[in-house]
Each structure stands twice: as structure tokens, then as C-alpha cells.
Amino acid sequence: MSADRTLLVTLAAALFATTAAASSETAATYDAATSANQVVVTVRPSRPWIERRAGAQALDFDLVVTNDDSSPLRLCEVLLRVYDSANRLVLERTVNSNGLSPGIDVVGTPLLTSGATEDLFNPFDRFDAEVPLVRLEYTLRYRREASTADQERNRHRLPLDFDLEAHASVSPRSDQPNTELLLPLAGRMLVWDGHDLWSHHRRIPLDDPRVLQMGIRSNANRYAADLIVVDSEGNLWRGDPWDKRHWLSYGADVFAPASGTVIATANDIPDNEFSGKRIVYPTLPAGADDSLGNFVITDHGHGEYSVLPHLQAGSVTVKRGDVVRVGQRIGRVGFSGDAIFPHVHYSLMDAPDVRRAEGLPAYFRNFRRWIGSRPQRIKRGVLGSGDVIERLGR
């Protein structure tokens, strides 16, 4: 036998021995893990909606995890199995510690300290249209990490080598909200930020102390969109962008997206101003909402409400108790409240209190989506981040 071949055989034998030992250790760890469950998982919202768009399905929800173990826990895998109505496995997906950074860290805080509660953002948010989303079973796998020695050891463990796991079952809603909507701006506009997994509307950690301090208990913006007027070349402003008057959105008419009864408004919040490349926020009247600015909230019936914030001071044309019709002008785009530039924000909600409501999928009718120079007419559909769209009539 040649020296090279002897070396290869020796390496293969060593590799086999190492793999066998690792497999034995992994099996033992797995058996121990299945008998323990020190992580509590809550699905929020508990019955997420299936949102449909262009041959795909979307699920926007979070997994809230609480570490009841005595040790800090590092997430090493999120495993999803999808089952149909006959309880047959349809699909399996995983995101895990294999590979390089950021890897599994994209789902949220990877290290969960003892007693802590964190939002884990569901990484499996899009599915093909033909996948039957009847029951989704999530398995979260963790490794204990109470010391620097644990941390170093965990860096070299395989994804299947874990210390404990937790489970969550999700049965999505296949029905749809009742309210069909008209885009609240005329002309061509950009969905500057929508509600995909990376959107700031989507990624609101509801258990973060800063969020709790603001009184936010649900994500009313879960299906929200920020809309900005653009020209045919996609420009958002002309001239100096640090002057709000140069934004094409500023002062644009805002229209009621659906008929209903106005239940709350604000009309006296001064606009923000740019000072150099910073925002100067005005002193607000007592009791004013520092996030919405000037706004209109409308009750459409059947438990569905619209909110349109960041309007221009003095531009709101409706008041509480008014009955509005779809397409009626209700104000103008401003720069009030928690806004970093002039735009209109839109959310459909299941309650009138924006801090306690959950967002609902918003289906708009009769609009055009521009794909370069090619227009695509949408009779009924949802908006996505980055879409260039245009309302067609009323």
C-alpha cells in the first residue's frame, strides 16, 4: 500500500470514529432534550391570516419565547413542518446554526437569558400558492450557554446537537377581511416600506421595554404601508430633500380608502421640520399623540378600522361622527408625528386603539403596478415593499 493511500485510509478511519462518537453524543442529547421543555412559546397573533398575492401566500406572525430554564439558552435551530388536512407532511424547512454569520441570528436575539422573554420573528413567511397551510408545527432548539466554555463548545456543535426544544402549533386563518380598499393617494406612488419580514412595520418586538413603555400591546402595523408620491422617473423630491416642501408627497390630497364613520381625528399638530440633516419635532399640545401626528381613524363596520396618520396640520376635513364615502378627500399629506419625511401611512386594524389593535391584511382594488415601463392591472391585491403603483379611478 502506498504512503498516500495509507494516509487516506488513516484519515477515513479517524473521520469515521469521530463521526460515530458525535452521532452517539447527538443521539443521547436528543433523547434528553425530548424529555425536557424549559422554553414557553406563544404565537402572536394566535390565528394569523393567510395573505395572498400573485400566486404566493404570506404569514406574518411572531413566536414569543420565555426562558424558564436556569441557564441562558442559545437558539440553534427553528424547524417548520407543514401538514395538510389529512395530517400528511407537505413541507419541511429549517434555519439553523450551520454556516457563517448572521445565520440563525436573523430571527431575533439568539441568546435568551434565564427568565427573559423575547420576540422571535418567524423566518418562514412565504409559501407557494399550492401549499395547503392547514397546520404548521414549529420546533425551537436551544443549547445551554452559562459560561465562556459553553459558548466555545456550542460554536462547534452540529445543528442537531441541542440541549432542549420547545414546540408551537399554528393553524392559520384562510378567510379574509371584509373591507375592500381604494388607495388613499392619486397618481403614481412608491410603497416605501410595506410589511415584509424586513420591514420596520413587521419587526416590532412587543416585549421590548421601550415598546411596553409606549403602551403598545399589539402590532396594528403588521400589514401597514408607507406611501410616497413619485414622478415617472421614480423621484421622491425635486431640489433639496431637506426642505419638506420639495417632497412630491407634501400637501398631496389624501382620500378615504373605504366608506365608514369617523371615530377619531387630530388636526392641530404642527409639522416636523428639517434642520440641516436632522428633524426638529415641535412642542405638542397637551394630550396629543406624538406618534400619529394629525390623523383620521374610520370605522368600516364588522370590526375593521382604518388609520391614516402624519397628515398636514389644518388639512383634515372631517371630524368625529362624520360619515365618509370611499374616495372622499379627508386631508393632505404632512410631516407630523413619528415621521422621518413627508408620507402617508396606512393600516387596517381589528380595533380602534392603535396601541391595542392587531393589523389586518389590506386588499386594495383597481390599481396598477408598474414593472419598469410595463403596467400590470390589479383588480384586487395587497401592496409590497418597493412596489411602484397607481390608483385607477375610484
Secondary structure as UniProt FT lines:
FT   HELIX           3..34
FT   STRAND          39..44
FT   STRAND          49..53
FT   TURN            54..55
FT   STRAND          56..59
FT   STRAND          62..67
FT   STRAND          73..83
FT   TURN            85..86
FT   STRAND          89..96
FT   HELIX           103..107
FT   STRAND          111..112
FT   TURN            114..115
FT   STRAND          117..121
FT   STRAND          126..128
FT   TURN            129..130
FT   STRAND          135..144
FT   HELIX           148..155
FT   TURN            159..160
FT   STRAND          164..170
FT   STRAND          180..181
FT   STRAND          188..193
FT   TURN            197..198
FT   TURN            200..202
FT   TURN            206..207
FT   HELIX           209..213
FT   TURN            214..215
FT   TURN            220..223
FT   STRAND          225..229
FT   TURN            232..233
FT   TURN            241..242
FT   HELIX           244..246
FT   TURN            248..251
FT   STRAND          253..255
FT   STRAND          260..266
FT   STRAND          273..275
FT   TURN            276..277
FT   STRAND          278..280
FT   TURN            286..287
FT   TURN            290..292
FT   STRAND          294..299
FT   TURN            302..303
FT   STRAND          305..311
FT   TURN            313..314
FT   TURN            320..321
FT   STRAND          323..324
FT   TURN            326..327
FT   STRAND          329..333
FT   STRAND          344..349
FT   TURN            354..356
FT   STRAND          363..371
FT   TURN            372..373
FT   STRAND          374..381
FT   TURN            385..386
FT   STRAND          388..391
//
